[in-house]
Amino acid sequence: MATIRCHTVPQFYLNYFLQPGSSLFWVYDKKDADVRPQPPVNTAVIGDYYLSEPDDKGERDRRAEEFFSIIEGWAKPALDWIIAHPDCLHKVNKEFLAMFIAFTYCRSPRSVQVIKEMDEAGVDYVLDQVKEVAKDSVESRKLYEKFSQKEDKEPKLSYDDFLQVMNDPKRGVYVEVNEKHAIGESLLFAEVLHRKIVGLDWHVLIATKEHFFITSDAPVTIFTPLPNNQVIFGGGLGLPTVQLTFPLSPKICLHLDRNPLGPVDRVDACYINEINRRSVYMAERFVISPYCSNRIKKFVERYSATYKAPKINAEEIKSMLKKRGLDLRDEFREGFKESLEMREQDVHL
């Protein structure tokens, strides 16, 4: 069965970062510190990423890919307009564009990894509870009786064996969250994110002179400053200091916050470097630049440790589940919503 190439970042969007007359931009790889020229068609691509596993007839569900195509079709004219007319943001349908931004955020492997880590934290929480039950002889015996009643014949495990499993439930077992499930769960939160984005104040940043914006395989950056020189990456949408940046081209960047000042701002090298630094930090693996730049290379080297680094504070998720109870499917959804509104990992800068 042929593999379907799925862009985790829309190819038409990547094309905005090509220089006139060029078919290549520069890709910096956090994984191996590689820097290479590369075409958009081969960038941020994962085979069959948004397709379901084959069913009994060998068919795969392609509706997510088809839906993305529709959303991209709505968004491209709006992005083209902003890039060509940055002073006329008011003529853009922000509802449609906010939907595109939300799905661009939620479809990225970085956001999918957040869901996987939350599910894993939930599994660990349940297994920790199982271990606690194992310490109580009365409760563990009741649980064993329920388990035994579900067997058609004699229980396959004795009580002692059952207790041993409860005391060490991961022994001899490898637990992994299904990636297709995590992708679907991540996409469900686009609705929550859309509402938050629409409610922010929208601005256009224009790079001056020879300065330029970059992008990445996670092009929507959510950045929220906190007291004591801390920030949140990927969360904090419910906080008054939140800033969302979405570079549209080397010269144009959308900037959303809770500051109702003018819609357009021409920014200098200092602020552009700050936006680019955030983009590099937020990138899961690939940083994309229209030019080969020593400054961008240094940013990538500085933040290369964020590749495969944890995206959430698992202990906070477990604590939240402990306070709220055990309806885990609802708790995961509420937990992700809360992480969008409040926090992922705190970062000291």
C-alpha positions in Angstrom: 0.0 0.0 0.0 1.5 3.3 -1.1 2.5 5.8 1.7 0.7 9.1 1.7 3.0 12.1 2.4 1.4 14.2 5.1 2.7 17.7 5.7 2.5 18.5 9.4 3.0 22.2 8.4 1.0 23.2 5.2 3.2 23.3 2.2 1.7 26.5 0.9 2.7 28.2 4.2 6.2 26.9 3.9 6.5 28.4 0.4 6.2 31.9 2.0 9.7 31.5 3.4 11.4 31.0 0.0 13.3 33.9 -1.4 12.1 35.1 -4.8 13.4 32.8 -7.6 14.5 30.2 -5.1 13.1 26.7 -4.6 15.1 26.1 -1.3 15.3 27.5 2.2 17.5 26.5 5.1 16.5 23.8 7.6 18.2 23.5 10.9 17.8 20.2 12.6 17.8 20.1 16.4 18.4 16.3 16.4 21.8 16.3 14.9 22.8 20.0 14.5 22.6 19.6 10.8 22.0 22.6 8.5 20.9 22.0 4.9 19.1 23.6 2.0 15.8 21.9 1.4 12.6 22.4 -0.7 9.2 22.9 1.1 7.8 19.8 -0.5 10.2 17.6 1.5 10.0 19.6 4.8 7.8 18.6 7.8 6.5 15.5 6.1 5.6 12.2 7.8 4.2 9.3 5.9 0.5 8.4 6.7 0.6 10.6 9.7 -3.0 11.8 9.6 -4.4 8.6 8.1 -6.0 5.9 10.2 -4.6 2.4 10.4 -6.0 0.1 7.6 -9.3 -1.5 8.4 -10.3 -5.1 7.5 -10.6 -4.1 3.8 -7.3 -2.3 3.8 -8.9 1.1 3.7 -7.6 4.1 5.6 -9.6 7.1 6.7 -8.3 10.2 4.9 -10.8 12.7 6.2 -8.4 14.6 8.4 -6.1 15.3 5.4 -9.1 16.3 3.3 -10.4 18.6 6.0 -7.0 20.3 6.3 -7.1 21.0 2.6 -10.4 22.8 3.0 -9.1 24.9 6.0 -5.9 25.7 4.0 -8.0 26.8 1.0 -9.9 29.3 3.3 -6.7 30.6 4.9 -4.4 31.1 1.9 -6.2 34.1 0.4 -6.2 35.8 3.9 -2.5 35.2 4.4 -1.7 36.4 0.9 -3.7 39.5 1.7 -1.9 40.2 5.0 1.5 39.7 3.4 0.7 42.1 0.5 -1.3 44.6 2.6 0.0 44.4 6.3 -1.8 47.7 7.0 -5.2 46.3 6.2 -5.6 43.5 8.8 -9.1 44.7 9.5 -10.3 43.4 6.1 -9.4 39.8 7.0 -12.0 37.4 8.4 -10.4 36.6 11.7 -12.8 33.8 12.5 -11.6 31.7 9.5 -8.0 32.7 10.1 -8.2 31.8 13.8 -9.5 28.4 12.8 -6.4 27.9 10.6 -4.1 29.0 13.3 -5.7 26.7 15.8 -5.5 23.6 13.6 -1.9 24.6 12.6 -1.1 24.5 16.3 -3.0 21.3 17.1 -1.9 19.2 14.1 1.9 19.6 14.9 3.8 16.6 16.3 4.7 18.8 19.2 1.1 19.2 20.2 0.4 15.5 19.6 3.3 14.7 22.0 1.6 16.9 24.6 -1.4 14.6 24.4 0.7 11.5 24.6 2.5 12.7 27.7 -0.8 13.7 29.3 -2.3 10.2 28.6 0.9 8.6 29.9 0.7 10.7 33.1 -3.0 9.5 33.5 -1.9 5.9 33.1 0.8 6.3 35.7 -1.7 7.9 38.0 -4.1 4.9 37.7 -1.2 2.5 38.2 -0.2 4.4 41.3 -3.7 4.0 42.6 -3.6 0.3 41.9 -0.4 0.0 44.0 -2.2 1.8 46.8 -5.1 -0.7 46.7 -2.6 -3.5 46.8 -1.5 -2.3 50.3 -5.1 -2.7 51.6 -5.8 -6.5 52.0 -9.5 -5.9 52.2 -9.8 -3.8 49.1 -7.4 -5.9 47.1 -9.4 -9.0 48.0 -12.6 -7.3 46.8 -11.0 -6.3 43.6 -9.7 -9.9 43.1 -13.2 -11.3 43.6 -14.6 -8.9 40.9 -11.8 -10.0 38.6 -12.5 -13.7 39.3 -16.2 -13.3 38.5 -15.3 -12.2 35.0 -13.5 -15.5 34.3 -15.6 -18.2 32.6 -13.6 -20.9 34.4 -11.2 -20.9 37.2 -9.2 -17.6 37.6 -6.1 -17.7 35.6 -4.3 -15.9 38.4 -4.2 -16.9 42.0 -4.7 -14.1 44.6 -1.0 -14.0 45.3 -0.2 -13.7 41.6 -2.9 -11.0 41.3 -1.4 -9.1 44.2 2.0 -9.3 42.7 0.7 -7.8 39.4 -1.0 -5.0 41.4 2.2 -4.2 43.3 4.2 -4.0 40.0 1.7 -3.5 37.2 4.4 -2.5 34.6 6.5 -5.5 35.2 7.0 -7.3 31.9 4.6 -4.9 30.1 5.4 -2.0 27.7 2.8 0.7 27.8 2.6 3.1 24.8 -0.1 5.6 23.9 -1.5 5.1 20.4 -0.3 7.9 18.1 -3.4 8.0 16.0 -5.5 8.4 19.1 -3.3 11.2 20.3 -3.6 13.0 16.9 -7.4 12.8 17.1 -7.4 14.0 20.7 -5.1 16.9 19.8 -7.3 18.0 16.9 -10.3 18.1 19.2 -8.8 21.0 21.1 -8.7 23.2 18.1 -12.2 24.4 19.0 -11.0 25.5 22.5 -7.9 27.2 21.0 -10.0 28.9 18.3 -12.2 30.6 20.9 -9.1 31.9 22.8 -7.4 33.2 19.6 -10.5 35.1 18.4 -10.7 36.9 21.7 -7.1 38.2 21.5 -6.0 41.6 20.1 -4.5 41.1 16.6 -1.4 42.9 15.3 1.0 42.7 12.3 4.7 43.0 12.9 6.8 44.2 9.9 10.5 43.4 9.9 12.6 46.5 9.0 15.6 46.7 6.6 17.6 43.5 6.3 16.1 41.7 9.3 13.8 38.7 8.9 11.5 36.2 10.7 11.9 32.4 10.7 9.5 29.6 11.2 9.5 25.9 12.3 7.7 22.6 12.4 5.6 24.2 15.2 5.0 27.6 13.7 2.5 28.9 16.2 4.3 30.0 19.3 2.4 30.6 22.6 4.6 32.5 25.0 3.5 33.8 28.4 5.8 35.8 30.7 5.4 35.1 34.5 6.8 36.8 37.5 10.3 35.9 38.7 11.8 35.7 35.3 9.8 32.7 34.3 7.8 32.0 31.1 5.4 29.4 29.8 5.9 28.0 26.3 2.8 26.4 24.8 0.3 27.5 27.5 -1.1 30.5 29.3 -3.9 31.5 27.0 -6.0 32.4 29.9 -3.4 34.8 31.4 -3.3 38.5 30.7 0.4 38.4 29.6 0.0 35.8 26.9 1.6 36.4 23.5 0.9 34.3 20.4 3.2 34.7 17.3 2.8 33.2 13.9 5.4 34.3 11.3 3.8 34.5 7.8 6.9 35.4 5.8 10.4 36.6 6.3 9.0 40.2 6.6 5.6 39.7 8.2 4.5 38.1 11.5 1.1 38.0 13.3 1.3 38.9 16.9 -1.7 38.3 19.2 -2.0 39.5 22.8 -4.2 41.3 25.2 -2.9 44.8 24.3 -5.4 46.8 22.2 -2.8 49.2 20.7 -2.3 49.8 17.0 -2.7 46.9 14.6 0.6 47.4 12.8 4.1 47.8 14.2 7.5 48.0 12.4 9.9 46.2 14.6 13.7 46.4 14.9 16.4 43.7 15.1 16.2 43.3 18.9 12.5 42.4 18.9 12.8 40.2 15.7 15.6 38.3 17.4 13.4 37.7 20.4 10.5 36.4 18.2 13.0 34.1 16.3 14.4 32.9 19.6 11.0 31.9 20.7 10.3 30.1 17.4 13.5 28.1 17.8 12.6 27.1 21.4 9.1 26.1 20.4 10.3 24.0 17.4 10.1 20.3 18.0 12.9 19.4 15.6 13.1 21.6 12.4 13.8 25.4 12.3 13.2 27.0 8.9 15.0 30.1 7.7 15.0 32.0 4.3 18.7 32.5 4.8 21.7 30.6 6.2 22.4 32.5 9.4 25.0 32.1 12.1 22.7 33.8 14.6 19.9 31.3 13.9 22.5 28.5 14.1 23.5 29.7 17.6 19.9 29.8 18.7 19.3 26.2 17.5 22.5 25.0 19.3 21.4 26.8 22.4 17.9 25.2 22.5 18.8 21.8 20.9 18.0 20.2 24.3 14.3 20.9 23.8 14.2 18.2 21.1 12.3 15.2 22.7 12.2 17.1 26.0 9.1 16.7 28.1 6.3 19.1 27.1 4.3 19.0 30.3 4.8 18.7 34.0 3.5 15.1 34.6 3.4 15.6 38.3 1.0 18.5 38.0 -1.3 16.4 35.8 -1.3 13.6 38.4 -2.0 16.1 41.1 -4.9 17.5 39.1 -6.4 14.0 38.5 -6.0 13.2 42.2 -8.0 16.3 43.1 -10.8 15.8 40.5 -11.4 12.1 40.5 -11.1 9.3 38.0 -13.3 10.0 34.9 -10.1 10.0 32.9 -11.3 10.7 29.4 -13.0 13.9 30.7 -10.0 14.7 32.8 -7.6 14.5 29.9 -9.7 16.9 27.9 -10.1 19.3 30.8 -6.4 18.9 31.6 -5.3 19.9 28.1 -7.7 22.8 28.1 -6.3 23.9 31.4 -2.7 23.6 30.1 -3.7 25.9 27.2 -5.2 28.3 29.6 -2.6 28.1 32.3 0.7 26.2 31.8 2.9 23.6 30.3 6.5 23.4 31.7 7.7 26.6 33.3 11.0 27.7 31.7 13.6 29.9 33.3 15.3 32.2 30.8 
